[in-house]
Amino acid sequence: MLTPRSIQVFDCTGKLIQKPINRVTWSVEAAEKGGYEHFMLKEIMEQPAAVKAALTPRLHDGEIRLDDFELSAEKLRSVNKIVITACGSAYYAGCSGRYAIEKLCRIPVQVELASELRYGEPMVDEHTLVLVLSQSGETADTIAALKECRERGATIIGIVNVVGSTIAKLADHTLYTWAGPEIAVATTKGYTTQLAVLYLFALYAAEKLGRLQKAEYSSLVRSLKMLPKLLQETIDMNYQIPALAGRYASQSLFFIGRNTDYAVALEGALKMKEISYLHAESYAAGELKHGTIALIDEGQPVIAVCCNEALCDKTLSNIVEVKARGAKVLALAFRGNRKIVSQADDVIYIPQIETIFSAALAVVPLQLLAYYAAKEKGCDIDKPKNLAKSVTVE
Ligand code: M6R
């Protein structure tokens, strides 16, 4: 029996019994962390469920539907350019989304930092479709970029997490990412759900434009539907990351990759910088020899993202180049990739998925790597210095 002042416990015969008292030492805030030490770790672990929440309402018997609006084939055919604009991680999600949209829809995609676009006299008109990405929906530069594009007659789709936020209100249409509240300053589930919505959009538009055979479309939709399950597998198979973080988190790290893997490298380096305060550079792997390789010395940690199988041999050659100069290489590849084992010092595996969707899986070990590097350094993981969750000033 529970009263405001007491608890009494009875056995099945109705006899009062004494139970030992266990005190829960969690603060209210900690209780909200669901037993995790930090919101960031909780949010990393929530990604399978968050991505499922983003995908499920839009998948109907193998078809994609966009909430309460539709883009007709005629409207999409009138679009000669897609602009994706955002800041920070949302911008990097846009860099990944670009590959999926261009490959499937064959429409040129320009990814622009909102803080640059707003002052750049953007070449945007009524034939431009603008995708505005923002977890908070309140980022000042992103709002300004949206307004710039709207004034020039573009159609605006907001891809936003916070319901009723400014960007959701200003956009012509909004696709919510349904990630749930994200408390940690470093975005994780906010980013992966943005990817999920961009993949949905790419498939939806490609189908409307008649760019995909029915069988190919169905197979890609099935593959996308697997994402939540594969995200869970990615988390489960990467129990060794705390130890790897200890080995690779040094003063400065390089993240390299090509194409879809380059977009992941960008986000991986940002995660490392913002929560562990370690210097991290992300490079398109083919660019190393144009200058940056001069910085590779004995013991330099290089994180090589190598999940784009068509380009894996190319990235492997970059791994060989940096190893020859003394770098220690942690590679990220699809499970079953044997070539990588002979070149890299350590390998993190993720489950196999269509290359255009691979960023959503590949980013997870990099989020964990940054998390454990920051933890080892004793950083304030959920509230890194100098950063705010929502940047509402210019
Ligand atoms: O709320 P938004 O998605 O518009 O925020 C954009 C960036 O400020 C944000 O992604 C920032 O880069 C994060 N701290 C990255 O973890």
Residues whose N, C-alpha, C, O or C-beta is under 5 A from the ligand:
A	BS01	M6R	C87 G88 S89 A90 L133 S134 Q135 S136 G137 T139 V185 A186 T187 K389 V391
